[in-house]
Amino acid sequence: MRKKIVAGNWKMNMDLNEGLALAEAINSHYAVNPPDGKEVIICTPFIHLGMLSKLITASGVSFGAQNCNDHRSGAYTGEISAAMIKSTGAGSVILGHSERRTLYGETDELLAAKTAEALRNGLRVIFCCGEVLAEREGNNHFGVVRRQLEKGLFTLTTEDFVKCIIAYEPVWAIGTGVTASPAQAQEMHAFIRQLIEGRYGGEVAAETTILYGGSCKASNAAELFANPDVDGGLIGGASLIKEEFCNIVSAL
């Protein structure tokens, strides 16, 4: 069975003390209330990573980063390598988030290189894909997602691909309060699974975890997660509130 996962993406929020307090509250909750076979991941700003390995102790809870560089080391001022992330005890990294693609011009080719570097260093990749509103309205959403996956992720061998999680994030629903309908989410998740089957075969497709991201909150999570191809969520703003985030996990 494929894993059921809820991952929190804190984005550029929480100073050091705020972030550690939130992480401790989440850890304490799951130390008493284990997530029942589900996995909970918190992906924090880099400043928190070095202290989380001692703080995150609850079974089923882990932590990760939101980005990494595509080089192993060198003269890249301000950048963080996958090896540095791994050295903190982090297990995962988000790559290809729409904000990285849109605000920082990250291309499919760059993301393929980042993904390969993350996997080389033993990190699990949460690989994001999704269309903007104009692409959805132009009926090009399937083509956009196909391109992002084929160029950014499907260059991997089967051995490496199975170490990845895919997160579908309709860009028009991120931070807008507008959520893809359950039917829209299921339609795209099923399409993604079909693409995986075409590239890696039915067994791999059936085992691949595909998350939904885009204004998912406790009030709509159960309806989204009820879809057969939606295996959890990549949660933005709602992951900054312990009660809201834990309620989303409970809805899975």
Helices and strands as residue ranges (DSSP letters): E 5-9, H 16-32, E 39-43, H 46-55, E 61-65, H 82-87, E 92-95, H 98-104, H 108-120, E 124-129, H 133-137, H 141-152, H 158-161, E 164-168, G 171-173, H 182-200, H 202-207, E 210-212, H 218-225, E 232-235, G 237-240, H 242-251
